[in-house]
Amino acid sequence: MARISPIGESLTVLAAGIAVYYLTTLMIWVGHYVPHRPGSRLRAFHIGGHHTLYPDSQHARSPRFLYGWGRHESLVPQLPWLIGLAAAFWILPAKFAGPATAELLLVAVVHSYVHTHFHLTRSWLARFAWFRHAQAVHDLHHDRDINFMVFDYFWDRAFHTFEEPAA
């Protein structure tokens, strides 16, 4: 069997990392989109929890994030999709499955962390323009069923669920 050159191996690792990122963000998008659909079994869970605590853009902030457990947890509806993807990674050889699962966890944790800060009245991230813009995009989400992602809107754009905030 021919050995892959170091450049070829690096490109394979880079391509795999990009694929894992987009698969992970797709699962986060699906896990957030589905609970917003009328008739979804997860709608009452998500809308009755997170969106009750933060019902609209005028009431989207609190001194500390009202995260909690159960109905208040905005990450829970995404877990089945993320766990399913992580399990699918283990069909791959272990040398890919472990790093892919670690990347999935990192992306999910960063997504959850930034989302938490969107809802804080005073976040250290507010010093960054990208954060203020992403927070304004997210505020629209609490007014309408749009903008399901936190800071990368690739899937929202792909599925036509993205809307920029008014200037």
N, C-alpha and C positions, 0 to 999 in steps of 0.2 A: 504494500500500500504506500502511495506517495505521501511524503510529509508536506504539510502546509508551511509555507514560508512565514517568518515572523510578521511580515506586513499583512499577509493573508489571514493569519490568526488574529491579528489586531483588528482588522476590518470585520471579521466574523464576530468578535466580542462586541465591537461598537454597534454593528447591526442588531445583534441580539439584545443589547441594552436599550436601543431605540425601540425595538419591537415590544419589549417588556414594558417600557414606559407607556407606549400608546395602548397596549392591551389593558394595562392597569387603569389608566385614565378612562378608557372606554367602560370598564366595569364600574368605576366610580360614577360616571355619567349615567349609566343604566340604573345603578343602585339609587341614584337621586331622582332620575326621571320617572321611573315606574311608580314610586309613591305619590307622585303628583298627578297621575292619571285617574280620572273618575272611574270608579269601579275597582280600582286596585285594592287588594286586601291590605296593603301596606299604607294606604292613604290615611286612614284614621290614626294609625300609629305615628306617622311622620307629621302630618298636618295637625293632628290633635296634640302633638307634643311640641316639637321644635317651633313650628309656625304659630302655635298658640302663645308660646313664650315671646316670640318675635313676630307679631302678626303682619307688620308692614314696615316700609322703609322709615316711617316716622317713629317707630318703636323697635328699632333693630339693635339698640345698644343697651348695655347694662354695665355697672361698675365691675362686676365679675361675671364670667360666662355662666349662664344657667344651663349647665351641661347635664349633670346628674346621670341617672340610669333610666333604663326602660323608655318610656314615652318621650323623655326629654333628650334622649341620645340621638343626635343626627347621623352618626356613623353606622348605627345598627342596621338600617335597611340596605346598606352597601355590603355588609359582611358576607351574605350568601354568595354574592357575585365574586367578591375578592377571594373568598375561601375556595370557591370552585376554580378560579383561575390558578391559584397557588397549587391546588391539587393537580391540575392539568400540567403544570410545570414539571411535576415529578414523573411524568411519562418520558421526559427527556433524560438524557444521561445526567448523573448526579453532578458532574462538573458544571453543568448549565443550570440544573434545577435549584441548587443551593443559592447561587448568586441571583438568579431570577426571583426567587422567593424573598431574598433580602431586599432586592430593589423594590419589589411590590410593597413590602412593609414600610420601607423608607418613604416612598411616594405617598402611601396612605397616611402615614404619620404627619408628614409635612402638610398634606392637604388638610387634615383635621386641625393641625396647629394654626395654620393661616386662617381657616374658617372660624376658629375660636376667637382669633384676634379681630375679625370683622365685626364681632358683636360686642366688643369692649368699648366703653366710653373713652378710655385712654390706653392706647396700645403703643408700645415702643416702635412698632412697625409703621406707624402713621407718619414718621419722618421721611418715608420713601414714597416718591411719586407713583411707582408701580402699585404699591399697596393701596394708596388712596383711590387710584383708578379702579383697581379690582374690587375694593370695598363698595364703590359707587355702582359698579356692575352688579355686585351681589345684592345691594339694596333693591334693585329692580326685581330681583328674584322673589323678594318678600312681598312685592306688590302684584306680580303676575307669574304665571308658570313659564318662565324663561330663565336663561343663564344658570344652568345647573352645575357648572364647574366653578372652581374657586379662583384659579389664576391662569390656567391654560384653557383657552376657549376653542381649541381645535374641534372637539366633538360637538360643542354647541354650534359652531359655524357649519360643520358638516351636516348636522341634522336640522339646521335652520331654527335653532332655539336661542340664538344669540341676539342681543340687542344692546347697543351702546347707550349709556346714559346721556341725557340732554346736556349740552355744553353749559 
